[in-house]
């Protein structure tokens, strides 16, 4: 999965592609910060833009809750064990070519129901973020503060 490779190889996160039944597309996490964080990643490929339908927001809500509760009776595949044990703070992100419609309402609702902040990131901004991290123009801590505000993450060129 190219998105996860980018997050690992260019942003410097640890992580892996998961996918499959009852698992998010992937997870990544920081390892070099005083306060490391993890991200539950869901990637969407829609040529006309992605609107984040409620069914897919509900799926992410389930992943966030499974990660918080870590109950193998609820989900015996225990995908959350792919996060480092040092990670205590989590976010969620939807990554797509572009977004449309009322997706930010879904992001805010998801955050309100789970207590976890998230973001929507289009591919252009994902690549810009990688460039800014690699060049030293932005740190992972700055990225964390800017990205996870329950809205679309947009960087200036």
N, C-alpha and C positions, 0 to 999 in steps of 0.2 A: 504494500500500500504506500503510494508515493507521499501522501500527506504526513503519515507517521514517520517516514524516512526523513522528510524535511524537518519535522519537529525535533527529531533525534540528532540528525547530522548537522543541521545549520543553527538551530536554536540552542543546542547543547543539553536537551532533556534526555533522561533515560525513559524507556518506554517500549511498548510493543503493540503490534496489530493483534486484535482479538477476533472480533467478528463472530459470526455464527449465531446459533440459537441462544437467546437470553443473555447476550453479552453486548456491550458497546463495541463500536468499530475498533476502538483502541484506547489506550491510556498512556499518558506521559507524566513525568514528575521531575522536579528539580532536585539536585543533590548537593549543591555547593553553597546554599544559602543558610543563614542562621535560622530562618523559618521556612523550610522547604514546603512546597505545595504540589498537589497532583491535579491533573485535568482529565476528566472523562470526555472522550472525543467521539463525536458523531459526524460522519462525512455524508454529504448528499450531492448527487450529480443530477441536476435538473437544468435542461438547456434554456428554459424560459424563466429561471429564477425560482428560488425556494421560499415558500410562504410559511413553513413550520406549522403544518396541520396539527390539530389538537391530539390526534392519535400518536404522532411522533413526539410531541412534547410530553405526553403521558408516558411514553416508553423511556424517555430520558429521566423523567421523574422517578420511575421505577429503578433505573440504574443508580441514581443519586441516593435513593433510600436504601437500596441493597448495599451500597458502599458504606453508608452510615451505620446500618444495623449489623452487617456482616453475619447474617444468619444462614448457615448452609441448609437449614430445613426449607427456607424460602427459595434459595437458589443453590442447589448442590454443586454447581460448577465452580463456585468460589472465585470468580474472575477478579475480584478486588484484591486477592493475594498477590497480584502482579505489581501492586504499588509497594514501594519500600516501606518498611515498618516505621521509619523516621518521619514519614509524611503524616501530618495531622490535619492539614487544611486542604480543602478540595474545591474545585470549580468544575463547570461543564462548558463545553463549546460545541457549536454547530459550525461546520465548515462547508461552504458551497461556492459555486462559481459566482452567484449573486443571490440577493434576497429581495423579496417583494411582499407586498401586503402587510398584514398586521403581526409580523413575526416578533416585533419587540414587545407587544402585549403578552405573547406567549412566554417570552423570556422572563418578563416581570412576574407573571403568574407562577411560573416554575420556581423562581427564586422565593416568592412569598410562601409557597406551599412546602418548600424543602429547607429554607433557611440557607441555601447555597447560591452564590452568585454565578452568573454565566455570561456568555457572549455569543455573538454571531460574527464570523470572520469570512469575508470573501477571499478568493484565491489571490487576487492582486494584493490585498493587504497582508495576507499570509506571507507572500514573497517579499513584500516591502519590510515586514517585521524581521524576516530572516536576514535581509541585507543590513538593517539597522543594528541588529544584535551582532552580526559578524564583524561589522565595521567599528563597533564600540560606540556608536552613536546612541545606543539605548542599552540599558542593562536589563536583565531578567526581572529585577525588582521593579523597574520602571514599567516594563511590559505588563507585569501583574497588576500594578495600580491602574494602568490605562485600559487594560483589556476587559476586566471582569466587572462591568457596571450594568449588566442586564440590558445591553443595547448592542448595536453593531459597532465593531471595532474598526475605526478608520484612521489611517495614518496619512500625514501630509507627505507629498513627494519631496 
